[in-house]
Amino acid sequence: MSNAIHATPQRRRRTLDQELGLVREAIIMVATGGASRVVLAGLHFGARLIAPARRLAAVSEVRIVPLRRPDGIGFDIAIERAGD
């Protein structure tokens, strides 16, 4: 994860875009009933993804749950059905 700190701006942007794509796919999976909960673990930019993820989740009637890692490195996000 420390590699993200030393990466070029282009690589950081690409990683951020990829992680947002994972969030979108997880939201779709939960919203369509493919899973009741999805956890995306070890995200480099998880904290920066919370706001856009919550906007996407609100439209899809799912919720975003930030999960802080005990080691303080990285970030996990759970996507859950809003009614559960």
TADAVEN-V315337 format. One record per backbone hydrogen bond with DSSP energy under -0.5 kcal/mol. CO is the residue of the C=O (numbers start at 1). NH is the residue of the N-H. Records with the same first field share a line. If there is no record, write none. Layout:
CO=NH + NH
This chain:
1=4 + 5
2=5 + 6
3=7
8=12
9=13
10=14
11=15
12=16
13=17
14=18
15=19
16=20
17=21
18=22
19=23
20=24
21=25
22=26
23=27
24=28
25=29
26=30
27=31
28=32
29=34 + 35
30=33
36=81
38=40 + 79
39=41
40=77
43=46 + 75
45=48 + 49
46=49 + 50
47=50
49=53
50=54
51=55
52=56
53=57
54=58
55=59
56=60
57=61 + 62
58=61
61=82
63=80
64=66
65=78
66=68
67=76
69=72
72=74
75=43
76=67
77=40
78=65
79=38
80=63
81=84
